[in-house]
């Protein structure tokens, strides 16, 4: 799959999506430096936000389910495949709302976590290459999301120093 990302200044995110918990950690010191991007995996649309914090060397990374696209019948077929049981169009609408309402809490159980993580890592990597951040910060409430971040850090940022405090993960480039 070829990825193309449309980045938007973080200022637009502040104005449109104030319900994202990580926004509270951000200070809009230079809106042009942060990014917000969306990508699609099947019927699921995700958003990735990378923005500044009070510490000028640290950037917060957040990703979550942003929307679910499709008719109720299409969603019923998709959810039936994912959960290997019959889902009606009405049940699909209820599931859609529950997933969207709880998306910031962690796992959505869409069955496509490797594709989602691959897209997120691609966006984070593009950000690292373009902006050369010293540190990145991730937050996770759910234990499965915390495990995902630990695995991601070990596998994709092995040369970075990692620190875990509660549900927050901070990774910093090692001094050379």
C-alpha positions, -999 to 999 in steps of 0.1 A, spaced: 0 0 0 13 34 -9 8 60 18 1 96 11 -6 119 40 -23 152 39 -10 172 68 -29 200 84 -15 226 109 -21 217 145 -41 249 149 -69 234 128 -70 205 152 -73 228 182 -102 244 166 -120 213 154 -112 185 177 -109 197 213 -121 163 227 -87 147 221 -71 143 256 -36 149 244 -45 184 233 -44 194 269 -7 186 270 1 207 240 11 243 238 4 260 205 39 276 203 43 270 165 13 256 148 31 251 115 54 225 131 28 201 143 8 177 120 -26 161 119 -32 134 94 -59 108 86 -57 74 70 -81 47 61 -80 10 68 -111 -7 54 -141 12 67 -122 26 96 -107 61 93 -80 70 119 -64 103 128 -28 109 140 -18 140 158 17 151 166 20 184 184 42 204 207 43 203 245 56 228 271 90 212 266 103 225 233 122 192 227 92 169 233 63 162 209 31 143 219 18 116 195 -18 106 195 -38 83 173 -74 72 174 -103 60 155 -118 91 138 -147 78 118 -163 47 104 -175 50 68 -201 29 51 -238 22 49 -254 3 78 -255 -28 55 -218 -24 46 -208 -20 82 -229 -50 92 -210 -72 67 -176 -57 78 -184 -62 115 -197 -97 109 -164 -106 93 -144 -91 121 -162 -107 150 -172 -139 131 -208 -136 140 -239 -122 123 -244 -85 129 -276 -67 117 -276 -32 102 -291 -18 133 -265 -35 155 -238 -22 132 -250 14 138 -249 8 176 -214 -7 173 -202 22 152 -213 47 178 -198 27 207 -165 24 188 -164 61 180 -173 71 216 -146 49 231 -119 52 204 -96 74 226 -96 47 253 -76 22 233 -82 -9 213 -112 -9 190 -109 -46 181 -112 -41 144 -89 -70 137 -65 -48 117 -41 -35 143 -10 -43 123 -22 -22 94 -32 6 117 1 5 135 20 4 102 2 36 91 8 53 124 45 44 123 49 56 88 35 90 98 56 92 129 87 82 109 79 110 83 76 134 112 110 123 127 127 127 93 113 161 87 114 177 121 142 158 140 124 158 174 145 150 204 117 133 223 82 118 216 55 112 241 27 86 239 -1 81 265 -22 50 269 -50 42 294 -57 6 284 -31 -21 292 -33 -35 256 -24 0 242 5 2 267 17 -32 255 14 -20 219 35 11 227 62 -9 245 64 -33 215 65 -4 190 92 14 209 114 -17 212 110 -27 175 109 6 157 129 30 180 155 7 195 182 33 196 160 58 215 161 60 253 127 50 267 110 60 300 77 49 312 58 69 339 24 56 347 5 55 315 29 79 297 58 67 275 86 92 266 113 82 241 143 104 234 171 102 209 203 92 226 231 118 225 257 111 199 
